[in-house]
């Protein structure tokens, strides 16, 4: 059994995004850490109540993002939030810390007993909003070994959203997937160009047919297109659609989550 199968015990799991409110030290922090913790926990409870299979945390409100590292205040808060949610929900839980703070994410996952992280900048390099993001696979997986966290899955973005890939334009998505597989990724995340944008179906099929790794769709899933995406992917990360008006900054809307999961469960019975 690979890491993916050991984490997710249902077919085509849905991973609900928790966009943690702005953390201490960032420009949009509102000065109340308890509010940040309580808000994340409230969202986790709602997701579990409505049948979401797994959860993932991300510090998306911490704009502008620091590149390849964050302060101790971010790591400590994310550890506290992650541990609180994990202990209460018992759901599979992962984390991403922006931007490219993959070692910090692994440290949080180890401390809070999480099952996976989402890592950007795993293979090849790209130019993101924050600047140049270089490959981290070697350092990251050695660090995972050093902290005795080999059981924690590292799911990796390839040709990441919000980024320019001109410097690797001669390396297509399938070739990038092969490189990530060779460098011991535990699963591949494919996205659209921006948060909430649909992922190209032909690209998903191409990667799926040329790799043995689980393929996870990382953006653009909605109740209107899930029937097309579910059969061709191993898991889906859903954030924006679950929010009011489908916008990631807004509050979760229970009716959207409930309707979406009803549709997913119907589709699962047919696959």
N, C-alpha and C positions, 0 to 999 in steps of 0.2 A: 504494500500500500504506500503510495507516494504522499507527500505532505498535503497536497490539495485534498486527496480523498480522506485523509485522517482528520482534516479540519471540518470539511463540509459533508454531512451525512445525508443530504438530500440532493436530488437531481437539479441541475441548473440553479444553484443558490442565488438569492438576491441579497446583495450587501447594501444596507442602508447607510448613507453618508450622514455623519454628524459634523457640521461645520462649526467647530468650537468658536465661541465669541472671542473678540480681540483680547489677547493675553497681556499681562503686565509688561511694561516697557515699550509696547508698540504704539504707534500714533493714535489708533482708534480705541485703545483701552479706556474703559469708563470708570475705573477706579474701584470696582467691586468684584473681588475674586469669587466670593460666594455666589454671586449672580451667574458668573461664567460656569462654575461647577454645576449649579442647580439647573441651568438651562440645558446643558449637555445631558444631564441625568434624566431630565424630563423628556427629552427627545428619545433617549434610549428606551425609556419605559413605554412610550407610545409605539415605537417601532416593534418592540416585543409583543405588546398587547395585540397588535394588528397582524402578527404573523411573519414579520421579516426574519430571514434565516440567519443573518449575520450583520455585524456593524463595523464601521470604520470611522476613525477620528481623523480630522485634518484641521490645521490651524489656518484656515483660508481667510479669516478676517484680519490676519496679521500683516496686512499690506503697509508699506512695500516690503517684500520678502528679503531676508538675508540670504546670501548665497553660500551654500555648502557648510552651514553651521548656524546655530542659534545659541542664545545665552542660557545660562543655568536656570534663569527664571522661567524660560519657556519649557525646557525639559522637565523641570520639577512640577510645573502646573499640569503639563500633559500626562505625567506619571500619575499624579493625584486623580485627575479626571478619569484616566483609563482604568486605574485600579478600582475606583468607586463604581464605575459602570460594569466592569467585569464581575465584581463580587455580587452585584445586585442582579444582573440579567443572566449571567452564566452563558450568554451567547458567544459564539466565535467572534473575536474582536481583533481588528487590525488597526494600524496607524500609519499615517504619512505626516512628516514634518517638513514644511516648506521653508526654503527651497533647497532641495537636494541634501537635507540634513538626515541622511540615511543612517549614519552611525548613532545619532541621537535617537532616531526612531527605534533602532534595535535595542538600545539601552533601556528605553521606556518599555518596550515589549518584554524584555527580560524581567525587569523589575515588577511589572504589573501582570505578568503571566498571560500575555497576549499570544495569539497564534500566528500572526503574520504582519508584515510591513509592506507598504507600497514604496518602491524605490524608483526615483528618476535618476537619469545619468548613470545607468548601469553599464551599458556598452556604447562605444563611439562617443562623440561629443556633439553638442548642439548649442545654439545661441538662444537663450531664453530672455524673458523680460529682465531678469536679474543680471544678465551677462552670460559669459561663456561657462557652460556646465560640462565638466570633463567626466570620462568614464571612472566609475568607482568600484567596479566589481571586485578587483583583486583585494583592495584594502577592506572593503565591506565584508567579504566572506571570511577573510582572515580574522577580522574583528569579531565576527559571529562565533568563530571557533574559539577565540581567546576568552570570550565571556561565557562559554559553555551554553550557547544558544542555538546549536545546530538544528534543534527541533523547530525553530521559528522559520516559517516560510518567507522567502523574499520574492514577492511578485513585482515584476519589473515593467515599467513603461518602455515602449519602443516607439521611436519617432513621436515623441511626446507633444501634446497639445501646447498652445501658447508659445510655440518655439519655431525658429527658423532652422531648417535642416539643409541649407544650401551647401554646407561644407561636406555633407555626406550624400549629395544628390545622386552620386553614381553608385550608391549602396541602397538597394530597394528594401522594402519592408520585410520580405521573406529572408533576404540575406541578413538583415539586422536580427530577425528572429533566430536564425541559425547561430549567429554570434552569441546571442544571449543564452541560448541552450547550451552551447559549447562552454560558456563561462559559468554554467551551473545555476542559472535562474530556475526558480521553482514554478514559474507561471508567467505568461505574457499578458500585458494590459495594452489594449489598442483603443485609441480614442479618436474623436473628431478633432477639428482644428482648435476649438475653444470649448470651455465648460458649457455643457448643455447642447453642443452641436452633435449631430448624428455621426456615427462611425460608418465608414464605407463598408458595405456588405461584401463586395468583391475582395477587398483587402482581408477581411476576416476569414473568408473562405480560403483564400490563398495561403495565409499563415496556418490555418487549421489543417490544411492538407499537406503541409510541408514540415510540420514539427510534431513532436510527441508531447510537448508541454501543454498544460491547460491554457486555454485562451479565454481571457476575461475582457468583456466590453466595459470601457471606462467612462463613457459619456454618451449623452443623447438618447437614452432609453426612455420611452413613454408608453402609456397604455395603447397608443395608436400603432406603435411599431414593434412591440415586444414579441408578437407572434412571428415576425420575420427574423428577429435576432435570437430568440431562445434556442431553436434547434441547431444553430450553427456555432454556439458558444458554450463554454463550460460554466460560466458565472457572469453576473452582471452587477456592476456598481451603479446605484441609482441615487442621485441627490437632488438635482434641480427639479425634476418632475414632481417629487413629493412635496415641494414647497408651494405656497400660495402663488398662483399665476405662473408656476413653473420657473420661478426665479430663485437662484440659490441663496440670496440674502434673506429671503422671507421666512416666516415661520412654517413649520410642517403643517400640512392639511390632512387631517385624518381620513377624510372621504377619498382623497387621491390614493393614499396608501392602501386603504381597504379595497377599493375597486381594482387597483393594480394587482394586488396579491390574489384576489379572486380570479382574475384573468390568468395569472401565472399558474395557479393551481389547476385550472382547467386545461391549460396547455401541457402541463407536466403529465397529465393522465393520457395524453395522446402521443407522447414521445417514448 
